[in-house]
Amino acid sequence: MSGKVPRERMAELRRGSKLRQRLQMEIEEASQSVQVTEDDLRYQYQQLSYVQSYELDPVKRQREISYWQSSIGQLEGQMSTLRHRLAIALQDLQDFEEATAEVTERANREEQK
């Protein structure tokens, strides 16, 4: 080769770069969603603790406790989904990196022949 990258290889590299960027963006978005949800859960646990400790009216106390427990349950379900989404995005990026390394290695071996 004369130092030039063939046109079809350049197209593959550009597509690969765009895919890597998309996967990294997906990971960043999923990480941010997990962080926001963790913050929301912390807040809701604090609210639940406050109601359990300081609400004197038994009817209102039970209603508030039920509300916060339900809300926490929903957020924990959402958190599970978000963590799963993040794990999949991380695995996709790792698979992509491994495949890219394999293709590059194969191309280098063929180039040396």
C-alpha positions in Angstrom: 0.0 0.0 0.0 1.2 3.5 -0.7 -0.1 5.0 2.6 -3.6 5.6 1.2 -6.5 4.0 2.8 -8.9 2.4 0.2 -12.2 4.1 -0.2 -14.3 1.2 1.1 -12.1 0.9 4.2 -12.5 4.6 4.9 -16.3 4.2 4.7 -16.1 1.3 7.1 -14.0 3.3 9.5 -16.4 6.3 9.4 -19.4 4.0 10.1 -17.4 2.4 12.9 -16.6 5.7 14.4 -20.3 6.8 14.3 -21.3 3.6 15.9 -18.7 4.0 18.7 -20.0 7.6 19.3 -23.6 6.4 19.4 -22.7 3.6 21.9 -20.8 6.0 24.0 -23.7 8.5 24.0 -26.1 5.8 25.0 -23.8 4.8 27.9 -23.5 8.4 29.0 -27.3 8.9 28.9 -27.9 5.6 30.8 -25.3 6.6 33.4 -27.0 10.0 33.9 -30.4 8.4 34.2 -29.1 5.9 36.8 -27.6 8.8 38.8 -30.8 10.9 38.7 -32.8 7.9 39.8 -30.4 7.1 42.6 -30.8 10.8 43.8 -34.6 10.5 43.6 -34.5 7.3 45.6 -32.4 8.9 48.3 -34.8 11.8 48.5 -37.8 9.5 48.7 -36.2 7.3 51.4 -35.5 10.5 53.4 -39.2 11.6 53.0 -40.4 8.1 54.1 -38.1 8.3 57.2 -39.3 11.7 58.0 -43.0 10.7 57.8 -42.3 7.6 59.9 -40.5 9.6 62.6 -42.5 12.9 62.8 -46.0 12.5 61.5 -48.3 12.4 64.5 -51.7 11.9 62.8 -52.0 8.1 62.4 -54.3 8.3 59.4 -52.1 10.8 57.5 -49.0 9.0 58.6 -50.2 5.7 57.2 -51.3 7.3 53.9 -48.0 9.1 53.5 -46.0 5.9 54.3 -48.0 4.0 51.7 -47.5 6.8 49.2 -43.7 6.9 49.7 -43.3 3.1 49.7 -45.3 2.8 46.5 -43.2 5.5 44.9 -40.0 3.9 46.0 -41.1 0.6 44.6 -41.8 2.2 41.3 -38.4 3.9 41.2 -36.6 0.7 42.2 -38.3 -1.0 39.2 -37.2 1.8 37.0 -33.7 1.6 38.4 -33.5 -2.1 37.6 -34.5 -1.3 34.0 -31.9 1.5 33.7 -29.1 -0.6 35.1 -30.0 -3.3 32.7 -30.0 -0.8 29.8 -26.6 0.5 31.0 -25.1 -3.0 31.2 -26.3 -3.8 27.7 -24.8 -0.6 26.3 -21.5 -1.3 28.0 -21.5 -4.9 26.6 -22.4 -3.6 23.1 -19.4 -1.2 23.2 -17.1 -3.9 24.5 -18.3 -6.3 21.7 -17.8 -3.5 19.1 -14.3 -2.8 20.4 -13.4 -6.5 20.3 -14.8 -6.9 16.8 -12.9 -3.8 15.6 -9.7 -5.1 17.0 -10.2 -8.4 15.4 -11.0 -6.9 12.0 -7.9 -4.6 12.3 -5.7 -7.5 13.2 -7.0 -9.5 10.3 -6.5 -6.6 7.9 -2.9 -6.2 9.1 -2.2 -9.9 8.6 -3.6 -9.8 5.1 -1.6 -6.6 4.4 1.6 -8.3 5.4 1.1 -11.3 3.1 
